[in-house]
Amino acid sequence: MLDWIANGVALAWLINGDARTVTIYRPDLPPETRSILREIAVEGPFSGFTFNLTDI
């Protein structure tokens, strides 16, 4: 994930369904881990889009 961010990706999610966590990667910020989410909202150019995590 850090390689993707270093190569220009603006936002990346690492979803761990077993642990029920999402780690969010963004340029110039440390990774942020959130837990037990039902959905996650996209930031930046695709803001307004949400991803439903309940089936994962």
Backbone as JSON Lines, residues from 0, in Angstrom:
{"i":0,"aa":"M","n":[0.82,-1.18,0.0],"ca":[0.0,0.0,0.0],"c":[0.87,1.26,0.0]}
{"i":1,"aa":"L","n":[1.92,1.25,0.8],"ca":[2.79,2.42,0.85],"c":[3.48,2.65,-0.5]}
{"i":2,"aa":"D","n":[3.81,1.56,-1.21],"ca":[4.39,1.71,-2.54],"c":[3.4,2.37,-3.49]}
{"i":3,"aa":"W","n":[2.13,2.0,-3.41],"ca":[1.12,2.61,-4.28],"c":[1.0,4.1,-4.0]}
{"i":4,"aa":"I","n":[0.95,4.44,-2.72],"ca":[0.86,5.86,-2.35],"c":[2.1,6.61,-2.84]}
{"i":5,"aa":"A","n":[3.27,6.01,-2.67],"ca":[4.51,6.64,-3.12],"c":[4.55,6.85,-4.63]}
{"i":6,"aa":"N","n":[3.78,6.05,-5.36],"ca":[3.75,6.14,-6.82],"c":[2.54,6.9,-7.35]}
{"i":7,"aa":"G","n":[1.86,7.65,-6.47],"ca":[0.84,8.57,-6.95],"c":[-0.6,8.24,-6.63]}
{"i":8,"aa":"V","n":[-0.88,7.1,-6.03],"ca":[-2.26,6.79,-5.66],"c":[-2.68,7.73,-4.54]}
{"i":9,"aa":"A","n":[-3.86,8.33,-4.65],"ca":[-4.3,9.34,-3.69],"c":[-4.99,8.75,-2.46]}
{"i":10,"aa":"L","n":[-5.52,7.55,-2.58],"ca":[-6.25,6.94,-1.46],"c":[-6.27,5.44,-1.65]}
{"i":11,"aa":"A","n":[-5.95,4.69,-0.59],"ca":[-5.99,3.23,-0.66],"c":[-6.57,2.69,0.64]}
{"i":12,"aa":"W","n":[-7.36,1.63,0.51],"ca":[-7.94,0.96,1.69],"c":[-7.41,-0.46,1.74]}
{"i":13,"aa":"L","n":[-7.02,-0.9,2.91],"ca":[-6.68,-2.29,3.14],"c":[-7.77,-2.84,4.05]}
{"i":14,"aa":"I","n":[-8.64,-3.67,3.49],"ca":[-9.8,-4.19,4.23],"c":[-9.47,-5.57,4.75]}
{"i":15,"aa":"N","n":[-9.59,-5.77,6.07],"ca":[-9.39,-7.06,6.7],"c":[-10.74,-7.51,7.24]}
{"i":16,"aa":"G","n":[-11.42,-8.38,6.49],"ca":[-12.75,-8.84,6.87],"c":[-12.76,-9.65,8.15]}
{"i":17,"aa":"D","n":[-11.71,-10.44,8.39],"ca":[-11.65,-11.26,9.6],"c":[-11.55,-10.39,10.85]}
{"i":18,"aa":"A","n":[-10.71,-9.36,10.79],"ca":[-10.52,-8.48,11.95],"c":[-11.55,-7.34,11.97]}
{"i":19,"aa":"R","n":[-12.3,-7.22,10.87],"ca":[-13.31,-6.15,10.72],"c":[-12.67,-4.77,10.87]}
{"i":20,"aa":"T","n":[-11.54,-4.59,10.16],"ca":[-10.84,-3.31,10.17],"c":[-10.61,-2.84,8.73]}
{"i":21,"aa":"V","n":[-10.47,-1.53,8.61],"ca":[-10.05,-0.91,7.35],"c":[-8.9,0.02,7.68]}
{"i":22,"aa":"T","n":[-7.77,-0.17,7.01],"ca":[-6.65,0.74,7.17],"c":[-6.64,1.65,5.95]}
{"i":23,"aa":"I","n":[-6.63,2.95,6.21],"ca":[-6.71,3.96,5.17],"c":[-5.33,4.57,4.97]}
{"i":24,"aa":"Y","n":[-4.89,4.56,3.72],"ca":[-3.58,5.12,3.35],"c":[-3.81,6.35,2.48]}
{"i":25,"aa":"R","n":[-3.12,7.44,2.83],"ca":[-3.18,8.7,2.08],"c":[-1.78,9.28,2.01]}
{"i":26,"aa":"P","n":[-1.49,10.06,0.95],"ca":[-0.17,10.69,0.87],"c":[0.07,11.64,2.05]}
{"i":27,"aa":"D","n":[1.27,11.65,2.53],"ca":[1.73,12.59,3.57],"c":[1.02,12.43,4.92]}
{"i":28,"aa":"L","n":[0.34,11.31,5.14],"ca":[-0.31,11.04,6.43],"c":[0.01,9.61,6.85]}
{"i":29,"aa":"P","n":[0.1,9.36,8.15],"ca":[0.31,7.97,8.58],"c":[-0.96,7.15,8.31]}
{"i":30,"aa":"P","n":[-0.82,5.84,8.11],"ca":[-2.0,5.0,7.93],"c":[-2.95,5.12,9.13]}
{"i":31,"aa":"E","n":[-4.23,5.09,8.85],"ca":[-5.26,5.2,9.9],"c":[-6.12,3.94,9.87]}
{"i":32,"aa":"T","n":[-6.22,3.24,10.99],"ca":[-7.03,2.02,11.06],"c":[-8.33,2.31,11.79]}
{"i":33,"aa":"R","n":[-9.41,1.91,11.14],"ca":[-10.75,2.03,11.74],"c":[-11.31,0.62,11.88]}
{"i":34,"aa":"S","n":[-12.14,0.43,12.9],"ca":[-12.66,-0.92,13.12],"c":[-14.18,-0.92,13.21]}
{"i":35,"aa":"I","n":[-14.72,-2.12,12.92],"ca":[-16.14,-2.41,13.01],"c":[-16.99,-1.34,12.32]}
{"i":36,"aa":"L","n":[-16.74,-1.17,11.04],"ca":[-17.48,-0.21,10.24],"c":[-18.55,-0.92,9.42]}
{"i":37,"aa":"R","n":[-19.65,-0.27,9.2],"ca":[-20.67,-0.8,8.29],"c":[-20.43,-0.3,6.87]}
{"i":38,"aa":"E","n":[-19.87,0.92,6.78],"ca":[-19.54,1.46,5.48],"c":[-18.4,2.46,5.64]}
{"i":39,"aa":"I","n":[-17.77,2.77,4.54],"ca":[-16.71,3.76,4.54],"c":[-16.96,4.72,3.39]}
{"i":40,"aa":"A","n":[-16.73,5.98,3.62],"ca":[-16.95,7.01,2.6],"c":[-15.64,7.35,1.91]}
{"i":41,"aa":"V","n":[-15.73,7.55,0.62],"ca":[-14.56,7.92,-0.18],"c":[-14.3,9.4,-0.01]}
{"i":42,"aa":"E","n":[-13.03,9.75,-0.03],"ca":[-12.6,11.15,0.07],"c":[-12.04,11.59,-1.27]}
{"i":43,"aa":"G","n":[-11.81,12.87,-1.41],"ca":[-11.16,13.4,-2.6],"c":[-12.07,13.46,-3.81]}
{"i":44,"aa":"P","n":[-11.53,13.09,-4.99],"ca":[-12.28,13.28,-6.23],"c":[-13.56,12.45,-6.31]}
{"i":45,"aa":"F","n":[-13.67,11.4,-5.54],"ca":[-14.86,10.56,-5.57],"c":[-15.71,10.72,-4.31]}
{"i":46,"aa":"S","n":[-15.53,11.84,-3.6],"ca":[-16.29,12.04,-2.36],"c":[-17.78,11.97,-2.67]}
{"i":47,"aa":"G","n":[-18.5,11.43,-1.72],"ca":[-19.93,11.19,-1.91],"c":[-20.23,9.72,-2.14]}
{"i":48,"aa":"F","n":[-19.23,8.95,-2.6],"ca":[-19.39,7.51,-2.8],"c":[-19.13,6.8,-1.47]}
{"i":49,"aa":"T","n":[-19.97,5.85,-1.12],"ca":[-19.73,5.03,0.08],"c":[-19.65,3.57,-0.32]}
{"i":50,"aa":"F","n":[-18.85,2.83,0.42],"ca":[-18.65,1.41,0.17],"c":[-19.21,0.64,1.34]}
{"i":51,"aa":"N","n":[-20.18,-0.25,1.09],"ca":[-20.83,-1.04,2.12],"c":[-19.92,-2.21,2.5]}
{"i":52,"aa":"L","n":[-19.6,-2.32,3.77],"ca":[-18.69,-3.35,4.26],"c":[-19.39,-4.51,4.97]}
{"i":53,"aa":"T","n":[-20.7,-4.47,5.06],"ca":[-21.41,-5.46,5.88],"c":[-21.26,-6.89,5.37]}
{"i":54,"aa":"D","n":[-21.07,-7.08,4.07],"ca":[-20.94,-8.43,3.53],"c":[-19.52,-8.95,3.52]}
{"i":55,"aa":"I","n":[-18.58,-8.12,3.95],"ca":[-17.17,-8.55,3.94],"c":[-16.8,-9.11,5.3]}
